[in-house]
Amino acid sequence: MKRDKEKDPDLKEEIEGIETEIKKAPLEKKGIIAMGIDVGTMNLLCARSDNNEVKLIRNVFLPLKSDEVDISELSDINYVTSEDNDLYIIGDDAQKLANIFGKTVSRPMQKGLISSDEISSTDVLAIMIKTLIGDIKDKDVYCSYSIPAQAIDEGRSVTYHEKVFGRIFANLGINYKPINEAMAIIYSECANDGFSGIAISFGAGMSNLVVSYRGIEAVTFSTARSGDWIDKNVAESLNMVQNRVTSIKEKNLNLQENYTKEPNKKIRRVLEALHYYYENLIEYTVKRMVEEFESNLKIEIEDPIPIIISGGTSLPKGFLELFIEIMKRYTLSFEISEIRQAKNPLTAVANGLLIKTISDVGSKK
């Protein structure tokens, strides 16, 4: 039986995978590795042209003094050491141990940018990225890495953040290029739409948004409200440690279910608060989006375009449906063809960045 790519999602995915492998092949023959590195507030992700796996490290750490712990006790713990012999437990292990001992993990990034509160931020980020990307010895490496758009509700510039990561990649011998985070979603999700669409990346630190029309950025901005904003407000409302709220959210939240069905009273209170703040976040983001379009969208969009929802904060079941319901309250000056979620909301940015790197390197070589 003949299979139709447009009617058979599985066949379409198979063909797209084959096309990607064909694009990768010439790079590998020349000893080139292309990468897409999503520098997220909650997670660091790396997609490589020589590996189909997207590698992830949670972007948190727990500092320990080398004289406070015997390294032999850390055989099953993910940790790194700095040049000054300081020891940092990183990733999920840092989150788990912090929850066990009632501590708050340290965050190298806040609100989408390198944290100004953590003096060790840049050192730890450099070590974590080196761990994340893996072996690149004697390789010609090119990467695109994500940067947020300037926030419309937060005064901090993205310049320092962008330049520090540029220095980290340069020190690792990597040819690098910064790319807008939301635009990376257009590259990964909108090829069949002629690279036209609205991409919204609901990350941990920021919500990033871009309007792309035929591959051209028409409007791009971010807001400083997203997953961390939700967790912080829930934690403050209930007098809890924030990373404990994050853990409950990731394990238990379903926006389609009534939180009153949760038998555990403490978890039920957290889920109730999460529902309230999720709705508030989406309402706020959509409202600011409509305002920005009215003020700054200078081109005529003639054809209907999709809205793509992505990012770790959009992972709970029911997020897309809640977004669609709230979106019905607002009107845009152009037509939306559909509102859909990225195929993999957590890895869409990294994959889009890899696609961009392969395209850029392929056109030069």
Rosetta blueprint (number, residue, H / E / L):
1 M L
2 K L
3 R L
4 D L
5 K L
6 E L
7 K L
8 D L
9 P H
10 D H
11 L H
12 K H
13 E H
14 E H
15 I H
16 E H
17 G H
18 I H
19 E H
20 T H
21 E H
22 I H
23 K H
24 K H
25 A H
26 P H
27 L H
28 E H
29 K H
30 K L
31 G L
32 I E
33 I E
34 A E
35 M E
36 G E
37 I E
38 D E
39 V E
40 G L
41 T L
42 M L
43 N E
44 L E
45 L E
46 C E
47 A E
48 R E
49 S L
50 D L
51 N E
52 N E
53 E E
54 V E
55 K E
56 L E
57 I E
58 R E
59 N L
60 V L
61 F E
62 L E
63 P E
64 L E
65 K L
66 S H
67 D H
68 E H
69 V L
70 D L
71 I H
72 S H
73 E H
74 L H
75 S L
76 D L
77 I L
78 N L
79 Y E
80 V E
81 T E
82 S L
83 E L
84 D L
85 N L
86 D L
87 L E
88 Y E
89 I E
90 I E
91 G H
92 D H
93 D H
94 A H
95 Q H
96 K H
97 L H
98 A H
99 N H
100 I H
101 F L
102 G L
103 K L
104 T L
105 V L
106 S E
107 R L
108 P L
109 M E
110 Q E
111 K L
112 G L
113 L E
114 I E
115 S L
116 S L
117 D L
118 E L
119 I L
120 S L
121 S H
122 T H
123 D H
124 V H
125 L H
126 A H
127 I H
128 M H
129 I H
130 K H
131 T H
132 L H
133 I H
134 G L
135 D L
136 I L
137 K L
138 D L
139 K L
140 D E
141 V E
142 Y E
143 C E
144 S E
145 Y E
146 S E
147 I E
148 P L
149 A L
150 Q L
151 A E
152 I L
153 D L
154 E L
155 G L
156 R L
157 S L
158 V L
159 T H
160 Y H
161 H H
162 E H
163 K H
164 V H
165 F H
166 G H
167 R H
168 I H
169 F H
170 A H
171 N H
172 L L
173 G L
174 I L
175 N E
176 Y E
177 K E
178 P E
179 I E
180 N E
181 E H
182 A H
183 M H
184 A H
185 I H
186 I H
187 Y H
188 S H
189 E H
190 C L
191 A H
192 N H
193 D H
194 G L
195 F L
196 S L
197 G E
198 I E
199 A E
200 I E
201 S E
202 F E
203 G L
204 A L
205 G L
206 M L
207 S E
208 N E
209 L E
210 V E
211 V E
212 S E
213 Y E
214 R L
215 G L
216 I E
217 E E
218 A E
219 V E
220 T E
221 F E
222 S E
223 T E
224 A L
225 R L
226 S L
227 G H
228 D H
229 W H
230 I H
231 D H
232 K H
233 N H
234 V H
235 A H
236 E H
237 S H
238 L H
239 N L
240 M L
241 V L
242 Q H
243 N H
244 R H
245 V H
246 T H
247 S H
248 I H
249 K H
250 E H
251 K H
252 N H
253 L L
254 N E
255 L L
256 Q L
257 E L
258 N L
259 Y H
260 T H
261 K H
262 E L
263 P L
264 N L
265 K H
266 K H
267 I H
268 R H
269 R H
270 V H
271 L H
272 E H
273 A H
274 L H
275 H H
276 Y H
277 Y H
278 Y H
279 E H
280 N H
281 L H
282 I H
283 E H
284 Y H
285 T H
286 V H
287 K H
288 R H
289 M H
290 V H
291 E H
292 E H
293 F H
294 E H
295 S H
296 N H
297 L L
298 K L
299 I L
300 E L
301 I L
302 E L
303 D L
304 P L
305 I E
306 P E
307 I E
308 I E
309 I E
310 S E
311 G L
312 G H
313 T H
314 S H
315 L L
316 P L
317 K E
318 G L
319 F H
320 L H
321 E H
322 L H
323 F H
324 I H
325 E H
326 I H
327 M H
328 K L
329 R L
330 Y L
331 T L
332 L L
333 S L
334 F L
335 E L
336 I E
337 S E
338 E E
339 I E
340 R E
341 Q E
342 A L
343 K L
344 N L
345 P L
346 L L
347 T L
348 A H
349 V H
350 A H
351 N H
352 G H
353 L H
354 L H
355 I H
356 K H
357 T H
358 I H
359 S H
360 D H
361 V H
362 G H
363 S H
364 K H
365 K L
